[in-house]
């Protein structure tokens, strides 16, 4: 596992990209050089004295050349309500890279996987992008399904489109773009019909998003006899496995999302 780095990251930009959705770009060269798909950073937000503890944020994208990482976040509580007010030039203390990684690259390299389906619900599209980028660079076969409440909330769609060279499969709750309804519909269809390009059966599924989505997709994968991994987004305190505030119940007992995860084999999670 890569050694943790405590880095004073300079805020490059912090812009609204959708309804209650913001994209933060941080100059964090050490994390940018070592982050792996699925890992995250533990951030201390400046001028938030009432929030002493750091908070975990997935790394959406990175540029090793520019030494930057990108964090896609949603305003949902008192801390994230403060974050849009941060201005370029501010310093954000970060610890990272934290956690384990998606196993898809290793499985493809070993011949245990040959076709993957990535499923991102809401801001859950962010933790999957570095994985998609890695698979695309290696010439692997994979499809992407994205779900959001509205067209405007599909903020990762264009970046995935540029990576794939075609539109990702999209679903919106209100029917304003793509499939009308939850993204579980297109997921079931793809598991039944196979990949878009070759109709090859999937042998690996990665999913991140609201817990109900992960539960449903994990169940679909079980019925299709396909290996499935989930990224468990838990509230964390220390981020180093000491406080046990981010425990995930598994068939092997209690596991810590920050160091044993956040990526888990879906078949081992006790929902």
C-alpha positions as CSV (number, residue, x, y, z in Angstrom):
1,X,0.0,0.0,0.0
2,X,1.3,3.5,-0.8
3,X,2.5,5.5,2.1
4,X,0.1,8.2,3.4
5,X,1.1,11.8,2.6
6,X,0.0,14.8,4.7
7,X,-0.1,17.6,2.1
8,X,-1.1,21.2,2.2
9,X,-3.0,21.4,-1.0
10,X,-3.6,24.7,-2.8
11,X,-7.1,25.2,-4.1
12,X,-6.9,25.9,-7.9
13,X,-10.6,26.2,-8.6
14,X,-14.0,25.4,-7.0
15,X,-16.9,25.7,-9.4
16,X,-20.5,24.6,-9.5
17,X,-21.1,22.0,-12.2
18,X,-24.7,21.0,-11.4
19,X,-27.5,21.2,-8.8
20,X,-25.7,21.3,-5.4
21,X,-22.7,19.7,-7.2
22,X,-19.3,21.3,-7.3
23,X,-15.9,20.4,-8.7
24,X,-12.8,21.2,-6.7
25,X,-9.4,21.2,-8.2
26,X,-6.5,20.9,-5.8
27,X,-2.7,21.2,-6.3
28,X,-1.6,18.1,-4.6
29,X,1.4,16.7,-6.5
30,X,2.3,13.9,-4.1
31,X,-1.2,12.5,-4.0
32,X,-1.7,13.0,-7.7
33,X,1.4,11.0,-8.4
34,X,0.4,8.0,-6.2
35,X,-3.4,7.8,-6.1
36,X,-4.9,4.6,-7.4
37,X,-8.5,3.9,-8.7
38,X,-10.9,3.7,-5.7
39,X,-8.7,5.5,-3.2
40,X,-9.7,8.8,-1.5
41,X,-8.3,11.7,0.4
42,X,-9.1,12.8,4.0
43,X,-9.6,16.6,4.0
44,X,-9.7,19.2,6.7
45,X,-11.8,22.1,5.4
46,X,-10.4,25.6,6.4
47,X,-12.5,28.0,8.5
48,X,-14.7,25.2,9.7
49,X,-13.8,25.3,13.4
50,X,-16.9,23.4,14.4
51,X,-15.8,20.4,12.3
52,X,-12.6,19.3,14.0
53,X,-12.3,16.0,12.2
54,X,-11.3,15.5,8.6
55,X,-13.8,14.2,6.0
56,X,-13.3,11.6,3.3
57,X,-13.7,12.7,-0.4
58,X,-13.2,10.4,-3.4
59,X,-10.7,11.5,-6.0
60,X,-12.5,11.9,-9.3
61,X,-9.5,12.6,-11.6
62,X,-5.9,13.5,-11.4
63,X,-3.1,15.0,-13.6
64,X,0.3,13.8,-12.7
65,X,1.8,16.4,-15.1
66,X,0.0,19.3,-13.5
67,X,0.2,17.8,-10.0
68,X,-3.6,18.2,-9.4
69,X,-6.5,16.1,-8.2
70,X,-10.2,16.7,-8.7
71,X,-12.9,16.2,-6.1
72,X,-16.6,16.1,-7.1
73,X,-18.7,16.9,-4.1
74,X,-22.4,17.4,-3.3
75,X,-23.7,20.0,-0.8
76,X,-25.6,17.9,1.7
77,X,-24.8,19.1,5.2
78,X,-23.3,21.9,7.3
79,X,-19.7,21.2,6.3
80,X,-20.2,20.9,2.6
81,X,-22.4,24.0,2.7
82,X,-19.2,25.9,3.6
83,X,-17.1,24.4,0.8
84,X,-18.5,26.4,-2.1
85,X,-17.2,29.5,-0.3
86,X,-13.6,28.4,-0.5
87,X,-11.7,30.6,-2.9
88,X,-8.7,29.7,-5.2
89,X,-5.5,30.1,-3.3
90,X,-6.9,28.6,-0.1
91,X,-5.0,25.8,1.6
92,X,-6.8,22.5,2.2
93,X,-5.0,20.0,4.4
94,X,-5.2,16.5,2.9
95,X,-4.1,13.1,3.9
96,X,-3.8,10.5,1.1
97,X,-4.0,8.3,-0.8
98,X,-6.2,6.4,1.7
99,X,-7.9,3.0,1.3
100,X,-7.7,0.1,-1.1
101,X,-8.4,-0.1,-4.8
102,X,-10.7,-1.7,-7.3
103,X,-9.4,-5.1,-8.3
104,X,-10.4,-5.0,-11.9
105,X,-6.9,-4.0,-13.3
106,X,-5.4,-7.0,-11.5
107,X,-8.1,-9.3,-12.6
108,X,-7.8,-8.3,-16.2
109,X,-4.0,-8.7,-16.1
110,X,-4.3,-12.2,-14.6
111,X,-7.0,-13.3,-17.1
112,X,-9.7,-13.6,-14.4
113,X,-11.7,-10.8,-16.1
114,X,-12.3,-9.9,-19.7
115,X,-15.3,-7.6,-19.7
116,X,-16.5,-5.1,-17.0
117,X,-19.6,-3.1,-16.2
118,X,-19.1,0.0,-14.2
119,X,-22.2,1.5,-12.5
120,X,-22.2,5.0,-10.9
121,X,-25.2,6.5,-9.2
122,X,-25.1,10.3,-8.5
123,X,-21.7,11.4,-7.2
124,X,-20.8,7.7,-7.2
125,X,-19.7,8.2,-10.8
126,X,-16.6,10.0,-9.4
127,X,-14.8,7.0,-7.6
128,X,-15.2,5.0,-10.8
129,X,-13.6,7.4,-13.3
130,X,-9.9,6.6,-12.5
131,X,-10.8,2.9,-12.9
132,X,-12.5,3.6,-16.3
133,X,-9.4,5.6,-17.3
134,X,-7.1,2.7,-16.3
135,X,-9.2,0.1,-18.2
136,X,-9.4,2.4,-21.3
137,X,-5.6,3.0,-21.3
138,X,-5.1,-0.8,-21.2
139,X,-7.5,-1.4,-24.1
140,X,-9.9,-3.4,-21.9
141,X,-13.6,-4.0,-22.8
142,X,-16.0,-2.3,-20.5
143,X,-19.3,-0.4,-20.4
144,X,-20.4,2.4,-18.1
145,X,-23.9,3.0,-16.7
146,X,-24.6,6.4,-15.0
147,X,-27.7,7.3,-13.0
148,X,-28.8,10.7,-11.6
149,X,-32.0,12.5,-10.7
150,X,-32.0,14.8,-13.7
151,X,-30.0,15.6,-16.8
152,X,-28.3,18.5,-15.1
153,X,-27.1,16.1,-12.4
154,X,-25.3,13.9,-14.9
155,X,-22.2,16.0,-14.5
156,X,-19.7,13.2,-15.2
157,X,-21.4,12.2,-18.5
158,X,-19.3,14.3,-20.9
159,X,-16.0,13.2,-19.3
160,X,-16.9,9.5,-19.6
161,X,-18.1,10.2,-23.2
162,X,-14.6,11.7,-24.0
163,X,-13.0,8.7,-22.5
164,X,-15.2,6.0,-24.1
165,X,-15.5,7.7,-27.5
166,X,-19.3,7.2,-27.2
167,X,-22.0,8.0,-24.8
168,X,-22.1,6.1,-21.5
169,X,-25.5,4.4,-20.8
170,X,-27.5,7.0,-18.8
171,X,-30.7,7.0,-16.7
172,X,-32.5,9.8,-15.0
173,X,-35.2,9.6,-12.4
174,X,-37.3,12.2,-14.2
175,X,-36.7,10.9,-17.7
176,X,-35.0,14.1,-18.8
177,X,-32.1,12.2,-20.3
178,X,-31.5,8.6,-21.4
179,X,-33.5,5.8,-19.7
180,X,-36.5,7.1,-17.7
181,X,-36.2,5.7,-14.2
182,X,-33.4,4.3,-12.0
183,X,-30.2,3.0,-13.6
184,X,-30.9,-0.5,-12.3
185,X,-33.0,-1.0,-15.4
186,X,-30.1,-0.6,-17.9
187,X,-27.9,-2.6,-15.6
188,X,-30.2,-5.6,-15.7
189,X,-30.5,-5.2,-19.5
190,X,-26.7,-5.2,-20.0
191,X,-26.2,-8.2,-17.7
192,X,-28.8,-10.1,-19.7
193,X,-27.5,-9.0,-23.2
194,X,-23.8,-8.6,-22.6
195,X,-21.5,-5.7,-23.7
196,X,-22.5,-3.1,-26.1
197,X,-19.7,-3.7,-28.6
198,X,-19.4,-7.5,-28.7
199,X,-22.3,-8.9,-26.6
200,X,-19.6,-10.5,-24.4
201,X,-20.8,-11.6,-21.0
202,X,-19.6,-9.4,-18.1
203,X,-17.4,-11.1,-15.5
204,X,-16.8,-8.1,-13.3
205,X,-19.1,-5.3,-12.0
206,X,-18.0,-2.3,-10.0
207,X,-20.7,-0.1,-8.4
208,X,-20.7,3.1,-6.3
209,X,-23.6,5.2,-5.3
210,X,-26.5,5.2,-2.8
211,X,-26.6,2.1,-0.7
212,X,-30.0,0.9,-2.1
213,X,-28.5,1.0,-5.6
214,X,-25.5,-1.0,-4.5
215,X,-27.7,-3.6,-2.8
216,X,-29.8,-4.0,-5.9
217,X,-26.9,-4.2,-8.4
218,X,-25.0,-6.6,-6.1
219,X,-28.1,-8.8,-6.1
220,X,-28.3,-8.7,-9.9
221,X,-24.6,-9.7,-10.1
222,X,-25.2,-12.6,-7.8
223,X,-28.1,-13.9,-9.9
224,X,-25.9,-13.5,-13.0
225,X,-23.0,-15.2,-11.3
226,X,-20.7,-12.2,-11.9
227,X,-18.1,-10.9,-9.5
228,X,-19.1,-7.6,-8.0
229,X,-17.3,-4.9,-6.0
230,X,-18.8,-2.0,-4.2
231,X,-17.3,1.2,-2.8
232,X,-18.7,1.8,0.7
233,X,-18.9,5.5,1.5
234,X,-19.0,5.7,5.3
235,X,-18.6,8.7,7.6
236,X,-15.1,8.6,9.0
237,X,-13.2,10.2,11.8
238,X,-9.5,9.3,11.9
239,X,-9.1,7.8,8.4
240,X,-6.3,5.5,9.6
241,X,-8.3,2.6,11.1
242,X,-7.9,3.6,14.8
243,X,-11.3,4.9,15.8
244,X,-13.6,2.2,14.3
245,X,-16.3,4.8,13.3
246,X,-16.5,3.5,9.7
247,X,-17.2,-0.1,10.3
248,X,-18.7,-2.3,7.6
249,X,-20.4,-5.5,8.6
250,X,-19.1,-8.4,6.5
251,X,-19.2,-12.2,6.5
252,X,-15.7,-12.1,8.0
253,X,-16.7,-9.7,10.8
254,X,-16.4,-6.0,11.2
255,X,-14.1,-4.3,8.7
256,X,-13.0,-0.7,8.6
257,X,-14.0,1.2,5.5
258,X,-11.0,3.5,5.6
259,X,-8.2,0.9,5.6
260,X,-9.9,-2.4,4.7
261,X,-12.0,-0.6,2.1
262,X,-13.6,1.4,0.8
263,X,-13.8,-1.3,-1.9
264,X,-15.3,-4.5,-0.8
265,X,-16.4,-7.7,-2.5
266,X,-20.2,-7.3,-2.6
267,X,-20.7,-10.9,-1.7
268,X,-19.0,-10.4,1.6
269,X,-21.0,-7.3,2.7
270,X,-23.8,-7.9,5.2
271,X,-26.3,-5.3,4.0
